[in-house]
Amino acid sequence: MFDKIDFGRTILAGLAGTAAMTALMLAAPMMGMPPMNIGEMLGSMLGGVVALGWAAHFMIGVALAGVYAAAFAHRLPGPVAVRGALYGIGPWLLAQVVVMPMMGAGLFSGSALVAAGSLMGHLVYGAVVGTVYGHTATAHEGHAVRGHA
C-alpha cells in the first residue's frame, strides 16, 4: 500500500489543502460567520502556544493527506477534486464528533453555523488535496487524461 504513495506529493497536497482551509477559516468573519482560529484552539491545548497550534494544524493536514493518498485517492468516485471533497467529509465528521467535544465546543461545534463553516473548510481542504495529489500524480505518471490518477 505505501509503496504506491509519492510522499513528496502527499506532503505538498496536505500543505496546500491546509493553507486553503486556513485562508477560508481566517476569512470566515468577513462572510458573516464566527471566527474560526484553529491555531489558537489547538494552541490552547498545547500550553497556550499559538505557534504550536498552527504547527499542529499543518501537521494534521499533512497526516490526513497521507490517509487520503493511502486509502482513498483511487477508491472514491469522480474527478480528483470531487474525490478529495468527498474525503473531506470524513475528517470533518471526526472533528465534529470527537475533536470539538474534547476541546469543549460540544458536538458539531455546539452551533449549526460553526459546524457548517467547518464543513465548508473541510470540503475545500479535501478538494485541494485531491486536486494537488491527483493532478500531480497524473503528470508524474505520464497519463494524458486529466483527473484520473
C-alpha positions as CSV (number, residue, x, y, z in Angstrom):
1,M,0.0,0.0,0.0
2,F,2.7,2.5,1.0
3,D,4.9,1.6,-2.0
4,K,2.5,3.4,-4.4
5,I,2.4,6.6,-2.4
6,D,4.5,9.5,-3.5
7,F,5.3,11.1,-0.2
8,G,6.5,14.4,-1.7
9,R,3.2,14.8,-3.5
10,T,1.3,13.8,-0.3
11,I,3.1,16.5,1.8
12,L,2.6,19.1,-0.9
13,A,-1.1,18.2,-1.1
14,G,-1.5,18.3,2.6
15,L,0.2,21.7,2.9
16,A,-1.8,23.2,0.0
17,G,-5.1,21.8,1.4
18,T,-4.4,23.1,4.9
19,A,-3.4,26.5,3.6
20,A,-6.6,26.8,1.6
21,M,-8.7,25.7,4.5
22,T,-6.9,28.1,6.8
23,A,-7.4,31.0,4.4
24,L,-11.1,30.2,4.4
25,M,-11.3,29.9,8.2
26,L,-9.5,33.2,8.7
27,A,-11.8,34.9,6.2
28,A,-14.9,33.5,8.0
29,P,-15.8,36.7,9.8
30,M,-15.9,38.6,6.5
31,M,-18.5,36.1,5.3
32,G,-20.7,36.7,8.4
33,M,-19.5,33.5,10.2
34,P,-18.0,33.3,13.6
35,P,-14.2,33.4,13.8
36,M,-12.5,30.0,13.4
37,N,-8.9,30.4,14.6
38,I,-7.8,26.7,14.8
39,G,-4.2,27.8,15.6
40,E,-5.5,29.4,18.8
41,M,-7.8,26.5,19.6
42,L,-5.1,23.9,19.2
43,G,-2.5,26.1,20.9
44,S,-4.7,26.3,24.0
45,M,-4.3,22.5,24.3
46,L,-0.5,22.8,23.8
47,G,0.4,25.1,26.7
48,G,-1.2,28.2,25.2
49,V,1.5,28.5,22.5
50,V,-0.4,29.6,19.4
51,A,2.6,28.8,17.1
52,L,2.5,25.2,18.3
53,G,-1.2,25.2,17.5
54,W,-0.6,26.3,13.9
55,A,2.2,23.8,13.5
56,A,-0.1,21.0,14.8
57,H,-2.8,22.2,12.4
58,F,-0.5,21.8,9.4
59,M,0.9,18.5,10.6
60,I,-2.6,17.1,11.0
61,G,-3.3,18.4,7.4
62,V,-0.3,16.6,6.0
63,A,-1.1,13.4,8.0
64,L,-4.7,13.4,6.7
65,A,-3.4,13.9,3.2
66,G,-1.4,10.7,3.8
67,V,-4.6,8.9,4.8
68,Y,-6.2,10.1,1.6
69,A,-3.3,9.0,-0.6
70,A,-3.0,5.6,1.1
71,A,-6.7,4.6,1.3
72,F,-9.0,6.9,-0.7
73,A,-7.4,8.6,-3.7
74,H,-8.0,5.7,-6.0
75,R,-11.2,4.4,-4.4
76,L,-13.6,7.4,-4.4
77,P,-15.6,8.2,-7.5
78,G,-15.4,11.2,-9.7
79,P,-12.7,13.7,-10.8
80,V,-9.9,14.3,-8.4
81,A,-11.4,17.4,-6.8
82,V,-14.7,15.6,-6.1
83,R,-12.8,12.6,-4.7
84,G,-10.9,14.9,-2.3
85,A,-14.0,16.8,-1.3
86,L,-15.8,13.5,-0.6
87,Y,-12.9,12.5,1.6
88,G,-13.0,15.9,3.4
89,I,-16.4,14.8,4.9
90,G,-14.7,12.1,6.9
91,P,-12.2,14.4,8.8
92,W,-15.0,16.9,9.2
93,L,-17.2,14.3,10.9
94,L,-14.3,13.1,13.1
95,A,-13.6,16.7,14.1
96,Q,-17.2,17.5,14.9
97,V,-18.0,14.3,16.8
98,V,-14.6,13.7,18.6
99,V,-12.3,16.7,18.5
100,M,-14.6,19.6,19.1
101,P,-16.2,17.9,22.2
102,M,-12.7,17.2,23.5
103,M,-11.9,20.9,23.1
104,G,-15.1,21.9,25.0
105,A,-17.1,23.1,22.0
106,G,-19.6,20.3,22.1
107,L,-20.9,18.0,19.3
108,F,-20.9,19.7,15.9
109,S,-19.1,22.7,17.5
110,G,-22.2,23.5,19.6
111,S,-23.5,25.5,16.6
112,A,-25.0,24.6,13.3
113,L,-23.4,27.8,11.8
114,V,-19.9,26.9,13.1
115,A,-20.3,23.2,12.0
116,A,-21.4,24.4,8.5
117,G,-18.4,26.7,8.3
118,S,-16.2,23.8,9.3
119,L,-17.8,21.5,6.7
120,M,-17.1,24.2,4.1
121,G,-13.4,24.3,5.2
122,H,-13.0,20.6,5.1
123,L,-14.6,20.3,1.7
124,V,-12.2,22.9,0.4
125,Y,-9.3,21.1,2.1
126,G,-10.3,17.8,0.5
127,A,-10.8,19.3,-2.9
128,V,-7.4,20.9,-2.9
129,V,-5.7,17.8,-1.6
130,G,-7.4,15.7,-4.2
131,T,-6.5,18.2,-7.0
132,V,-2.9,18.6,-6.0
133,Y,-2.4,14.9,-5.3
134,G,-4.3,13.7,-8.3
135,H,-3.1,16.2,-10.9
136,T,0.5,15.9,-9.8
137,A,0.0,12.1,-9.9
138,T,-1.2,12.2,-13.5
139,A,1.6,14.4,-14.6
140,H,4.2,12.4,-12.7
141,E,2.9,9.1,-14.1
142,G,2.6,10.4,-17.6
143,H,-1.1,9.9,-18.1
144,A,-2.7,12.1,-20.7
145,V,-6.2,12.0,-19.2
146,R,-6.6,14.9,-16.8
147,G,-8.3,14.0,-13.5
148,H,-7.5,10.3,-13.5
149,A,-4.9,9.1,-11.1
